[in-house]
Amino acid sequence: MNHQTSLTVRDCVGLWLAAKRATIRESTWTDYTEKAKQWIIPRLGRTPVVDLRPEHLLRLYRVLQERGLSSRTLCYVHQVLRQTLEHAVRLR
């Protein structure tokens, strides 16, 4: 198994946040980091990216909605996940 196929969602979030840090405001980076640590990593962090499926994301969004998160927070979580996965694809 090569390094890329063993990357977890946690690994990819970390790589994306590190790459993103120099291109966005510090407050935005902090907000993305907090959303990732609070909502994404506890639920999806151990999942290998190659095994991630739409149902994982749908389950995450459903749980967050059931917890009463605002639409804005859900959008932030989605944005972090989307950009993380796009970054992972670029890294192969």
N, CA, C and O atoms as CSV, one atom per row, in Angstrom:
chain,resi,resn,atom,element,x,y,z
A,1,MET,N,N,0.852,-1.179,0.000
A,1,MET,CA,C,0.000,0.000,0.000
A,1,MET,C,C,0.896,1.239,0.000
A,1,MET,O,O,1.788,1.362,0.839
A,2,ASN,N,N,0.661,2.145,-0.931
A,2,ASN,CA,C,1.494,3.344,-0.943
A,2,ASN,C,C,0.947,4.397,0.016
A,2,ASN,O,O,-0.148,4.249,0.558
A,3,HIS,N,N,1.711,5.444,0.216
A,3,HIS,CA,C,1.365,6.465,1.201
A,3,HIS,C,C,0.017,7.117,0.906
A,3,HIS,O,O,-0.784,7.315,1.820
A,4,GLN,N,N,-0.240,7.451,-0.341
A,4,GLN,CA,C,-1.475,8.145,-0.678
A,4,GLN,C,C,-2.715,7.314,-0.357
A,4,GLN,O,O,-3.708,7.862,0.120
A,5,THR,N,N,-2.681,6.015,-0.605
A,5,THR,CA,C,-3.871,5.218,-0.352
A,5,THR,C,C,-4.090,4.974,1.127
A,5,THR,O,O,-5.180,4.559,1.525
A,6,SER,N,N,-3.082,5.219,1.954
A,6,SER,CA,C,-3.252,5.019,3.386
A,6,SER,C,C,-3.639,6.308,4.109
A,6,SER,O,O,-3.833,6.297,5.324
A,7,LEU,N,N,-3.750,7.399,3.389
A,7,LEU,CA,C,-4.117,8.660,4.022
A,7,LEU,C,C,-5.551,8.609,4.532
A,7,LEU,O,O,-6.460,8.149,3.840
A,8,THR,N,N,-5.730,9.088,5.749
A,8,THR,CA,C,-7.067,9.176,6.324
A,8,THR,C,C,-7.645,10.567,6.070
A,8,THR,O,O,-6.948,11.472,5.612
A,9,VAL,N,N,-8.911,10.714,6.373
A,9,VAL,CA,C,-9.538,12.032,6.278
A,9,VAL,C,C,-8.794,13.004,7.188
A,9,VAL,O,O,-8.571,14.154,6.810
A,10,ARG,N,N,-8.411,12.560,8.370
A,10,ARG,CA,C,-7.646,13.418,9.301
A,10,ARG,C,C,-6.353,13.905,8.641
A,10,ARG,O,O,-6.027,15.090,8.710
A,11,ASP,N,N,-5.620,12.990,8.000
A,11,ASP,CA,C,-4.380,13.356,7.324
A,11,ASP,C,C,-4.633,14.405,6.251
A,11,ASP,O,O,-3.912,15.398,6.152
A,12,CYS,N,N,-5.655,14.175,5.461
A,12,CYS,CA,C,-5.947,15.090,4.348
A,12,CYS,C,C,-6.402,16.455,4.830
A,12,CYS,O,O,-6.049,17.477,4.241
A,13,VAL,N,N,-7.190,16.475,5.905
A,13,VAL,CA,C,-7.592,17.766,6.479
A,13,VAL,C,C,-6.345,18.521,6.932
A,13,VAL,O,O,-6.218,19.720,6.683
A,14,GLY,N,N,-5.431,17.827,7.592
A,14,GLY,CA,C,-4.194,18.476,8.043
A,14,GLY,C,C,-3.364,19.024,6.899
A,14,GLY,O,O,-2.844,20.137,6.980
A,15,LEU,N,N,-3.238,18.246,5.833
A,15,LEU,CA,C,-2.485,18.702,4.658
A,15,LEU,C,C,-3.143,19.916,4.020
A,15,LEU,O,O,-2.470,20.873,3.640
A,16,TRP,N,N,-4.465,19.866,3.906
A,16,TRP,CA,C,-5.192,20.984,3.292
A,16,TRP,C,C,-5.062,22.242,4.151
A,16,TRP,O,O,-4.796,23.326,3.631
A,17,LEU,N,N,-5.249,22.097,5.466
A,17,LEU,CA,C,-5.134,23.265,6.344
A,17,LEU,C,C,-3.734,23.872,6.282
A,17,LEU,O,O,-3.588,25.095,6.280
A,18,ALA,N,N,-2.718,23.037,6.231
A,18,ALA,CA,C,-1.339,23.544,6.139
A,18,ALA,C,C,-1.133,24.312,4.841
A,18,ALA,O,O,-0.499,25.367,4.839
A,19,ALA,N,N,-1.664,23.789,3.737
A,19,ALA,CA,C,-1.519,24.459,2.444
A,19,ALA,C,C,-2.343,25.742,2.384
A,19,ALA,O,O,-1.939,26.719,1.755
A,20,LYS,N,N,-3.474,25.731,3.028
A,20,LYS,CA,C,-4.404,26.865,2.967
A,20,LYS,C,C,-3.972,28.040,3.842
A,20,LYS,O,O,-4.324,29.188,3.570
A,21,ARG,N,N,-3.216,27.749,4.881
A,21,ARG,CA,C,-2.904,28.762,5.894
A,21,ARG,C,C,-2.317,30.050,5.319
A,21,ARG,O,O,-2.669,31.141,5.767
A,22,ALA,N,N,-1.448,29.938,4.356
A,22,ALA,CA,C,-0.781,31.126,3.805
A,22,ALA,C,C,-1.667,31.911,2.832
A,22,ALA,O,O,-1.310,33.017,2.426
A,23,THR,N,N,-2.808,31.349,2.461
A,23,THR,CA,C,-3.624,31.991,1.419
A,23,THR,C,C,-4.908,32.616,1.932
A,23,THR,O,O,-5.634,33.248,1.164
A,24,ILE,N,N,-5.203,32.451,3.224
A,24,ILE,CA,C,-6.440,33.010,3.773
A,24,ILE,C,C,-6.141,33.763,5.063
A,24,ILE,O,O,-5.064,33.629,5.644
A,25,ARG,N,N,-7.108,34.550,5.494
A,25,ARG,CA,C,-6.942,35.288,6.752
A,25,ARG,C,C,-6.795,34.314,7.914
A,25,ARG,O,O,-7.338,33.210,7.885
A,26,GLU,N,N,-6.071,34.727,8.913
A,26,GLU,CA,C,-5.844,33.879,10.089
A,26,GLU,C,C,-7.160,33.486,10.756
A,26,GLU,O,O,-7.318,32.348,11.198
A,27,SER,N,N,-8.097,34.418,10.827
A,27,SER,CA,C,-9.380,34.107,11.471
A,27,SER,C,C,-10.163,33.057,10.685
A,27,SER,O,O,-10.841,32.219,11.279
A,28,THR,N,N,-10.075,33.095,9.370
A,28,THR,CA,C,-10.742,32.093,8.542
A,28,THR,C,C,-10.080,30.741,8.740
A,28,THR,O,O,-10.763,29.726,8.882
A,29,TRP,N,N,-8.744,30.723,8.749
A,29,TRP,CA,C,-8.014,29.482,8.961
A,29,TRP,C,C,-8.369,28.878,10.326
A,29,TRP,O,O,-8.570,27.670,10.443
A,30,THR,N,N,-8.443,29.723,11.345
A,30,THR,CA,C,-8.799,29.261,12.690
A,30,THR,C,C,-10.201,28.676,12.695
A,30,THR,O,O,-10.443,27.641,13.316
A,31,ASP,N,N,-11.121,29.328,12.009
A,31,ASP,CA,C,-12.497,28.832,11.950
A,31,ASP,C,C,-12.552,27.478,11.243
A,31,ASP,O,O,-13.217,26.557,11.717
A,32,TYR,N,N,-11.858,27.356,10.118
A,32,TYR,CA,C,-11.814,26.071,9.408
A,32,TYR,C,C,-11.226,24.971,10.296
A,32,TYR,O,O,-11.732,23.850,10.334
A,33,THR,N,N,-10.149,25.315,11.009
A,33,THR,CA,C,-9.500,24.349,11.891
A,33,THR,C,C,-10.453,23.897,12.998
A,33,THR,O,O,-10.549,22.708,13.300
A,34,GLU,N,N,-11.149,24.851,13.591
A,34,GLU,CA,C,-12.091,24.519,14.657
A,34,GLU,C,C,-13.223,23.631,14.146
A,34,GLU,O,O,-13.607,22.667,14.809
A,35,LYS,N,N,-13.755,23.955,12.972
A,35,LYS,CA,C,-14.832,23.125,12.404
A,35,LYS,C,C,-14.334,21.711,12.124
A,35,LYS,O,O,-15.032,20.732,12.389
A,36,ALA,N,N,-13.135,21.616,11.593
A,36,ALA,CA,C,-12.574,20.295,11.300
A,36,ALA,C,C,-12.388,19.494,12.577
A,36,ALA,O,O,-12.767,18.324,12.634
A,37,LYS,N,N,-11.807,20.109,13.606
A,37,LYS,CA,C,-11.543,19.403,14.860
A,37,LYS,C,C,-12.826,19.039,15.603
A,37,LYS,O,O,-12.905,17.988,16.239
A,38,GLN,N,N,-13.809,19.896,15.519
A,38,GLN,CA,C,-15.039,19.663,16.271
A,38,GLN,C,C,-16.002,18.717,15.570
A,38,GLN,O,O,-16.647,17.896,16.222
A,39,TRP,N,N,-16.108,18.819,14.262
A,39,TRP,CA,C,-17.174,18.099,13.567
A,39,TRP,C,C,-16.701,17.034,12.585
A,39,TRP,O,O,-17.334,15.983,12.487
A,40,ILE,N,N,-15.624,17.263,11.864
A,40,ILE,CA,C,-15.207,16.326,10.807
A,40,ILE,C,C,-14.318,15.214,11.347
A,40,ILE,O,O,-14.603,14.033,11.153
A,41,ILE,N,N,-13.255,15.590,12.013
A,41,ILE,CA,C,-12.263,14.601,12.446
A,41,ILE,C,C,-12.843,13.573,13.429
A,41,ILE,O,O,-12.541,12.387,13.301
A,42,PRO,N,N,-13.665,13.986,14.407
A,42,PRO,CA,C,-14.206,12.969,15.313
A,42,PRO,C,C,-15.091,11.928,14.609
A,42,PRO,O,O,-15.187,10.788,15.065
A,43,ARG,N,N,-15.729,12.313,13.515
A,43,ARG,CA,C,-16.660,11.405,12.845
A,43,ARG,C,C,-16.076,10.698,11.634
A,43,ARG,O,O,-16.456,9.566,11.335
A,44,LEU,N,N,-15.159,11.349,10.936
A,44,LEU,CA,C,-14.611,10.781,9.694
A,44,LEU,C,C,-13.100,10.635,9.716
A,44,LEU,O,O,-12.532,10.053,8.792
A,45,GLY,N,N,-12.439,11.140,10.731
A,45,GLY,CA,C,-10.985,11.234,10.754
A,45,GLY,C,C,-10.229,9.954,10.498
A,45,GLY,O,O,-9.186,9.981,9.846
A,46,ARG,N,N,-10.718,8.835,10.989
A,46,ARG,CA,C,-10.009,7.563,10.823
A,46,ARG,C,C,-10.302,6.884,9.490
A,46,ARG,O,O,-9.648,5.903,9.135
A,47,THR,N,N,-11.253,7.387,8.772
A,47,THR,CA,C,-11.644,6.775,7.501
A,47,THR,C,C,-10.574,7.023,6.447
A,47,THR,O,O,-10.218,8.174,6.195
A,48,PRO,N,N,-10.055,5.967,5.826
A,48,PRO,CA,C,-9.139,6.190,4.699
A,48,PRO,C,C,-9.876,6.940,3.591
A,48,PRO,O,O,-11.020,6.619,3.271
A,49,VAL,N,N,-9.229,7.915,3.023
A,49,VAL,CA,C,-9.880,8.729,1.993
A,49,VAL,C,C,-10.364,7.870,0.828
A,49,VAL,O,O,-11.418,8.137,0.252
A,50,VAL,N,N,-9.604,6.852,0.485
A,50,VAL,CA,C,-10.005,5.997,-0.642
A,50,VAL,C,C,-11.278,5.221,-0.340
A,50,VAL,O,O,-11.934,4.736,-1.262
A,51,ASP,N,N,-11.640,5.095,0.933
A,51,ASP,CA,C,-12.854,4.383,1.318
A,51,ASP,C,C,-14.035,5.308,1.573
A,51,ASP,O,O,-15.144,4.835,1.820
A,52,LEU,N,N,-13.818,6.614,1.518
A,52,LEU,CA,C,-14.874,7.577,1.798
A,52,LEU,C,C,-15.948,7.504,0.722
A,52,LEU,O,O,-15.642,7.510,-0.471
A,53,ARG,N,N,-17.193,7.434,1.142
A,53,ARG,CA,C,-18.329,7.307,0.233
A,53,ARG,C,C,-19.349,8.404,0.512
A,53,ARG,O,O,-19.354,8.983,1.598
A,54,PRO,N,N,-20.208,8.691,-0.457
A,54,PRO,CA,C,-21.241,9.713,-0.238
A,54,PRO,C,C,-22.069,9.474,1.022
A,54,PRO,O,O,-22.453,10.425,1.702
A,55,GLU,N,N,-22.343,8.222,1.333
A,55,GLU,CA,C,-23.158,7.949,2.522
A,55,GLU,C,C,-22.462,8.382,3.811
A,55,GLU,O,O,-23.134,8.719,4.786
A,56,HIS,N,N,-21.132,8.380,3.832
A,56,HIS,CA,C,-20.410,8.892,5.002
A,56,HIS,C,C,-20.716,10.381,5.194
A,56,HIS,O,O,-20.970,10.843,6.307
A,57,LEU,N,N,-20.684,11.107,4.093
A,57,LEU,CA,C,-20.928,12.553,4.169
A,57,LEU,C,C,-22.382,12.842,4.505
A,57,LEU,O,O,-22.675,13.729,5.306
A,58,LEU,N,N,-23.286,12.100,3.898
A,58,LEU,CA,C,-24.709,12.300,4.191
A,58,LEU,C,C,-25.012,12.020,5.660
A,58,LEU,O,O,-25.798,12.732,6.284
A,59,ARG,N,N,-24.386,10.980,6.208
A,59,ARG,CA,C,-24.570,10.653,7.628
A,59,ARG,C,C,-24.025,11.778,8.499
A,59,ARG,O,O,-24.654,12.163,9.485
A,60,LEU,N,N,-22.856,12.307,8.139
A,60,LEU,CA,C,-22.279,13.421,8.896
A,60,LEU,C,C,-23.213,14.621,8.874
A,60,LEU,O,O,-23.498,15.200,9.922
A,61,TYR,N,N,-23.690,15.001,7.700
A,61,TYR,CA,C,-24.579,16.165,7.591
A,61,TYR,C,C,-25.874,15.950,8.372
A,61,TYR,O,O,-26.389,16.882,8.990
A,62,ARG,N,N,-26.402,14.725,8.346
A,62,ARG,CA,C,-27.630,14.432,9.086
A,62,ARG,C,C,-27.401,14.587,10.596
A,62,ARG,O,O,-28.227,15.172,11.295
A,63,VAL,N,N,-26.282,14.063,11.089
A,63,VAL,CA,C,-25.969,14.187,12.513
A,63,VAL,C,C,-25.827,15.656,12.900
A,63,VAL,O,O,-26.323,16.079,13.945
A,64,LEU,N,N,-25.155,16.424,12.064
A,64,LEU,CA,C,-24.966,17.844,12.379
A,64,LEU,C,C,-26.295,18.592,12.382
A,64,LEU,O,O,-26.516,19.467,13.219
A,65,GLN,N,N,-27.170,18.252,11.456
A,65,GLN,CA,C,-28.504,18.865,11.437
A,65,GLN,C,C,-29.288,18.484,12.682
A,65,GLN,O,O,-29.959,19.324,13.281
A,66,GLU,N,N,-29.202,17.221,13.067
A,66,GLU,CA,C,-29.914,16.757,14.262
A,66,GLU,C,C,-29.393,17.429,15.523
A,66,GLU,O,O,-30.132,17.588,16.495
A,67,ARG,N,N,-28.138,17.818,15.513
A,67,ARG,CA,C,-27.553,18.529,16.654
A,67,ARG,C,C,-27.926,20.003,16.660
A,67,ARG,O,O,-27.587,20.728,17.595
A,68,GLY,N,N,-28.623,20.449,15.621
A,68,GLY,CA,C,-29.105,21.826,15.585
A,68,GLY,C,C,-28.102,22.840,15.087
A,68,GLY,O,O,-28.239,24.032,15.365
A,69,LEU,N,N,-27.088,22.390,14.349
A,69,LEU,CA,C,-26.119,23.348,13.811
A,69,LEU,C,C,-26.793,24.268,12.805
A,69,LEU,O,O,-27.709,23.868,12.086
A,70,SER,N,N,-26.331,25.482,12.769
A,70,SER,CA,C,-26.900,26.463,11.852
A,70,SER,C,C,-26.532,26.120,10.411
A,70,SER,O,O,-25.583,25.376,10.160
A,71,SER,N,N,-27.277,26.659,9.491
A,71,SER,CA,C,-26.980,26.471,8.067
A,71,SER,C,C,-25.584,26.986,7.740
A,71,SER,O,O,-24.874,26.395,6.927
A,72,ARG,N,N,-25.198,28.069,8.363
A,72,ARG,CA,C,-23.869,28.645,8.108
A,72,ARG,C,C,-22.767,27.666,8.541
A,72,ARG,O,O,-21.789,27.469,7.820
A,73,THR,N,N,-22.931,27.068,9.701
A,73,THR,CA,C,-21.939,26.110,10.176
A,73,THR,C,C,-21.893,24.895,9.262
A,73,THR,O,O,-20.810,24.403,8.943
A,74,LEU,N,N,-23.051,24.406,8.838
A,74,LEU,CA,C,-23.093,23.278,7.906
A,74,LEU,C,C,-22.376,23.625,6.609
A,74,LEU,O,O,-21.669,22.789,6.045
A,75,CYS,N,N,-22.551,24.839,6.138
A,75,CYS,CA,C,-21.856,25.274,4.915
A,75,CYS,C,C,-20.346,25.302,5.121
A,75,CYS,O,O,-19.590,24.897,4.237
A,76,TYR,N,N,-19.905,25.778,6.284
A,76,TYR,CA,C,-18.475,25.792,6.584
A,76,TYR,C,C,-17.910,24.372,6.610
A,76,TYR,O,O,-16.851,24.109,6.041
A,77,VAL,N,N,-18.624,23.460,7.275
A,77,VAL,CA,C,-18.172,22.067,7.337
A,77,VAL,C,C,-18.095,21.490,5.932
A,77,VAL,O,O,-17.119,20.828,5.578
A,78,HIS,N,N,-19.115,21.738,5.142
A,78,HIS,CA,C,-19.126,21.244,3.761
A,78,HIS,C,C,-17.967,21.841,2.957
A,78,HIS,O,O,-17.304,21.137,2.195
A,79,GLN,N,N,-17.735,23.123,3.131
A,79,GLN,CA,C,-16.651,23.788,2.410
A,79,GLN,C,C,-15.297,23.190,2.779
A,79,GLN,O,O,-14.467,22.950,1.903
A,80,VAL,N,N,-15.071,22.949,4.060
A,80,VAL,CA,C,-13.814,22.347,4.495
A,80,VAL,C,C,-13.656,20.958,3.885
A,80,VAL,O,O,-12.587,20.624,3.374
A,81,LEU,N,N,-14.704,20.153,3.935
A,81,LEU,CA,C,-14.632,18.807,3.359
A,81,LEU,C,C,-14.409,18.839,1.854
A,81,LEU,O,O,-13.569,18.110,1.326
A,82,ARG,N,N,-15.159,19.680,1.174
A,82,ARG,CA,C,-15.033,19.761,-0.282
A,82,ARG,C,C,-13.624,20.168,-0.686
A,82,ARG,O,O,-13.011,19.540,-1.549
A,83,GLN,N,N,-13.117,21.215,-0.061
A,83,GLN,CA,C,-11.786,21.688,-0.417
A,83,GLN,C,C,-10.703,20.693,-0.011
A,83,GLN,O,O,-9.697,20.543,-0.706
A,84,THR,N,N,-10.911,20.014,1.116
A,84,THR,CA,C,-9.968,18.981,1.537
A,84,THR,C,C,-9.902,17.865,0.504
A,84,THR,O,O,-8.815,17.429,0.126
A,85,LEU,N,N,-11.054,17.406,0.049
A,85,LEU,CA,C,-11.086,16.308,-0.910
A,85,LEU,C,C,-10.554,16.735,-2.276
A,85,LEU,O,O,-9.889,15.952,-2.954
A,86,GLU,N,N,-10.842,17.963,-2.681
A,86,GLU,CA,C,-10.266,18.477,-3.932
A,86,GLU,C,C,-8.737,18.527,-3.847
A,86,GLU,O,O,-8.041,18.197,-4.807
A,87,HIS,N,N,-8.234,18.938,-2.700
A,87,HIS,CA,C,-6.792,18.993,-2.480
A,87,HIS,C,C,-6.199,17.579,-2.525
A,87,HIS,O,O,-5.134,17.364,-3.103
A,88,ALA,N,N,-6.893,16.628,-1.916
A,88,ALA,CA,C,-6.429,15.241,-1.935
A,88,ALA,C,C,-6.364,14.698,-3.357
A,88,ALA,O,O,-5.437,13.965,-3.701
A,89,VAL,N,N,-7.335,15.052,-4.177
A,89,VAL,CA,C,-7.333,14.609,-5.575
A,89,VAL,C,C,-6.140,15.206,-6.307
A,89,VAL,O,O,-5.475,14.517,-7.080
A,90,ARG,N,N,-5.866,16.488,-6.065
A,90,ARG,CA,C,-4.710,17.129,-6.711
A,90,ARG,C,C,-3.397,16.464,-6.284
A,90,ARG,O,O,-2.456,16.369,-7.071
A,91,LEU,N,N,-3.347,16.007,-5.032
A,91,LEU,CA,C,-2.139,15.328,-4.539
A,91,LEU,C,C,-2.061,13.881,-5.013
A,91,LEU,O,O,-1.018,13.236,-4.902
A,92,ARG,N,N,-3.159,13.384,-5.536
A,92,ARG,CA,C,-3.320,11.997,-5.971
A,92,ARG,C,C,-3.285,11.051,-4.806
A,92,ARG,O,O,-3.406,9.840,-4.991
